[in-house]
């Protein structure tokens, strides 16, 4: 999960960053106190959740939310503001939450538990970690190759890759792409599913 925090008060940004490290410890969180940076940061990172102050001197959080939703419509917007008067206007953007400052840890946690567009807890990194060689696939590739008395050089030649690439798969530093993975299973005469379980 990727989270952007935008509030014109840098101390508040830092407080939210600290709170989120406890609420969503594996999330990638970035904060800014400059409203004009928000769209540039968003385009660079495509955040899943954006926590926006509404009343900022450079541009309204609601205006920013509309621009963000044009770029990525399924972004979760969480508004935080000191002014309840913005509540009705904020719903024009179908926000996930509207929180009035000061925001408690519990209210912030509830907002993340009830996102309008749920965010998978499975990150690219966790997939790679789970299925990388040391954990699973790499060990299976090595085992199958050795059971067939095949050297790394032989396997790499049949696949059209370098022996170093095969070594990286077996050591868990890389994963083969899906086409190469299927060819690998074919060469090792094993069902692709067996390499993953």
Secondary structure as GFF3:
##gff-version 3
##sequence-region A 1 197
A	DSSP	beta_strand	2	6	.	.	.	ID=ss1
A	DSSP	alpha_helix	10	23	.	.	.	ID=ss2
A	DSSP	beta_strand	28	32	.	.	.	ID=ss3
A	DSSP	three_ten_helix	35	37	.	.	.	ID=ss4
A	DSSP	alpha_helix	38	45	.	.	.	ID=ss5
A	DSSP	beta_strand	49	53	.	.	.	ID=ss6
A	DSSP	alpha_helix	61	71	.	.	.	ID=ss7
A	DSSP	beta_strand	76	81	.	.	.	ID=ss8
A	DSSP	three_ten_helix	84	86	.	.	.	ID=ss9
A	DSSP	alpha_helix	87	90	.	.	.	ID=ss10
A	DSSP	three_ten_helix	91	93	.	.	.	ID=ss11
A	DSSP	beta_strand	97	100	.	.	.	ID=ss12
A	DSSP	alpha_helix	105	113	.	.	.	ID=ss13
A	DSSP	alpha_helix	124	131	.	.	.	ID=ss14
A	DSSP	alpha_helix	137	147	.	.	.	ID=ss15
A	DSSP	alpha_helix	152	159	.	.	.	ID=ss16
A	DSSP	alpha_helix	163	171	.	.	.	ID=ss17
A	DSSP	alpha_helix	178	187	.	.	.	ID=ss18
A	DSSP	three_ten_helix	192	196	.	.	.	ID=ss19
###
